[in-house]
């Protein structure tokens, strides 16, 4: 049975005040997504390509500023002459460099049991989906994630010879998981991401996938 663990009120909570709010209740279980710097999602790629087809690289300021932050990344790339899907969707360091992928997996595992309880994750070519439960006694979930991203950015940039450059996009996308059914659906979505995108024939065949042993039989 897939069961959601309750919140732990004694653990630190946090709520951001940025343009995109983040709510991190202490001891909560979360679905978190974050991307490589310079990469955007497929829906954003389609929006960017549609705008470029209509206006060329002279994108009206109103269209630019009413777009999402992710779409504006694509607009800026288009203004520099990049508008094909693959270039807008990249880079793909998490797929093209096994050492990078292993470094991120090791960092996820290293914090498992101290900072968070890792329930499931998938490392896609240009983004990560992570299902975790917050357990750190002193740091709220936002700080745990920030620490993880900062550490892996330094490590992966060193591997790639890109020291000093942004590795992850600053923003992340997260949802609080509130019940057993939502936990099941988020784990399923995470594991099936590579198969839906045509990268693997089964979730278990994708080297960037992980799920707790007790949940494997459900998927």
N, C-alpha and C positions, 0 to 999 in steps of 0.2 A: 504493500500500500504506500502511495506517495502522500506524505503528510507534511504540512507546513508547521515549522516550529514557531512558537509565540514570540512576540517582542520581549526584549529584556529591558525593562524601564530603568535599570541602574546603569546601563551603558550610555555613553554620550550620544546625543542627537544633534542634528544641525539642519538649518534651513538657509539656503543661499538667498541673496537679494539681487542677483544678476538678472539680465534680460530673460534668460531661460532659468526659471527657478528649479532648485533641486531640494528635495525633502529627504532627509536621512534619519529616520527614527532609530534609536538605539536597539541593537539586536534584530534589526529588520532583515528580511530576505529580499534581494533585489535582482532584477534583470538589468544589466548595464551594457551599453554598447559604446565603443569609441573607435575612431578611424585613424589611419595614417595621415599625416599632414599632406595636404594637397589632393587628397582623394575625396570623391563625393559619391553618393548613392546613385543607383540606376534611375530612379524617378527624377532626381535632380539633373542628371545628365540629359534626360529627355526634355526637361524644361529648358535647360540651357541651349540645347540644339534647336528647339523650336523658336526661342527668342533670337538666336543668331541667324536662323533662316529668314526671319521676318525683318530684322533690323541690320544684319551684318554685324561688324564689330563696333559700330556706333550705337551702342545701347543707350536709350534715353535714361537720364538720371532717375526719373520717376519709376521706371521699370526696375532699374538697378536697386534702388533703396527700398522698394516694396517687396523685393524678393527675400528669401531666407538667407541666413549667413552662408549656408552651404551652397546655395545657388550663386551667390556673389563670388565664391571661390571659382566656380565654373566660368562665370562671366569674365573674371580677370584673366583666367587662362585663355579664354576665347579671344580676348583683346590682344593677347600675345601670339595668336595664331594657332592655338590648340583647340580643336573642336571635335575631333573624332572620339567615339565612345571610349575606346580603350585608353587613350591618353588622359581623358577627363576622369575616368574611373580609377586610374593608378595613382601612385606607385603600388607595386605588389610585392613588397619586401617579405611579407609573411609567407609567401608561397615560393618565391624564387630563391630564397636564401634559407637553407635548412638550419644553419647556425643561428640565424635570427629567431626562427620559430622555436628552436630548442631553448634559447635563452629566455624567451617569454614564458614558455611552459615551466621552466625551472623556477622563474620568479613567482609564478602563480602557485606552484607547489610549495615553495619555500615559506610562503605566508599562510599556507593552509594550516589551520589549527591554532594560529596565533593572532593573525589580523582578520581573517575571514575563514569561513567554512566553504570550500569550493564544492558546489553541487554539480555544475556542468559548465562547459565552455566549448566554443569553437573558434579557432584561429583561421579566419578567411584570408584570402590574399591581401586585402587592404583594410580589414577591420576585424574587430573582436566582439563576440557576444559572450557574456559572462553571467552565470547565475550563481550568486553567492549569498551567504548569511554573514552579517556583521557580528564579530565577537571580540574586537579589540577593547580592552578595558579603559583605555585612555584617549584613543583617537576615534572621532566620528568617521562614518563611512567615506565621506568626502575627502578627508585627510588621508585615509588608507589608500584610496584610489589615486590621489595626487602623488603620494609617495611611490606607489607602484609604477605609475607612468613616468615619473622623473627618473627613477632608477633604470627602468628598461630602455628609456630613450637614450640615456648616456651609454649603456652597454651596447645597444644595437647600432647606434651611430658609430661607435668605436669599431665594431665588426665591419660595418659598411664603408668606413673611411669618410664619414659625413659629420664628424665632430663639429659642434657649433650650430648645426641646422636643426630645425624643428623636426621631430620624428612623429609625434602624435598631434592630432588636432587638439586644441585646448578644450573644446567643448566635449561633453559626453552626454549620452541619452540614457535615462534610467527610469525604471518603473518599480514601485513598491508592490511586491507580490502579497496578495491579501488572503488567499484561500488555497485549498488543496488543488482544485481544478485549475486555477491560474498557474500554480507551480508546475503542474503536469504540462500544460500548454506551452509555457515558456521553455521548459526543458526540451520538449518535442521540437519547438521552433528552432532552438539553438542547434540541436543535433542534426536536424534535417536541412539546415541552411546549405551545406555543400551539395547535397543531392538535388535540391530544388534548383540550384544554380548550374547543375550539370557537371560538377567537379568530381563527383564520386558516385558509384552505383549504390552504395549503402552508407549510412552514417558511420558504421564501424570501420569502413575502409578509408575514411579521411584521417590522415595523420595528425591533424590539428584538433580532433574531437576528443572530449573527455566527459564522462559522467560517472558519478559515484557507483561503486559496484552494486550496492543494494537496489539501484534503480534500473540497471541494465535490462532486466527482464521485461520492463514495461515498454521498451522501444525496439 
